Amino acid sequence: MAQHNEFGQFGEKVACELLISKGLVIRETNWRLNHLEVDIIAYDEKTSTLHIVEVKTRRTALFNPMDSINYSKQKNLINAANGYIRYYQLRCGIQYDVIFVIGSQQNYKIEYIPNAFRPRLKTYR
């Protein structure tokens, strides 16, 4: 396996551990719907909220990591989440979170951004 793939898997593992420490239950990792993928799908039983989590793992912080969560990425996550909710016929709240893991496997910093974005509302005239 390529080294960057291993590092990405490390970031997702660390992200799962963080979510579990916050009381969330990991339902899925790397869940796919056609060409769409969600890194982590977690559930908060206390608030009945489904967390759709995008994980970004980088070796350096030379850029703003939120720049990688552009409108297209948000739209893909929203579409995948809607597919997941329909497939499992869930009735719950939904939240879109982002976790950044920056550094090396031996020395890293993790940043959790709950409610990193919200779906845009469509308006009709």
Protein Blocks (a to p, Z undefined) as FASTA:
>chain_A
ZZklmmmmmmmmmmmmmmmmnopacfbghiaehjbccfbacddfklopacdddddddfbf
fbcfklmmcfklmmmmmmmmmmmmmmnopacdddddddddeddfklccddddehkbccdd
dddZZ
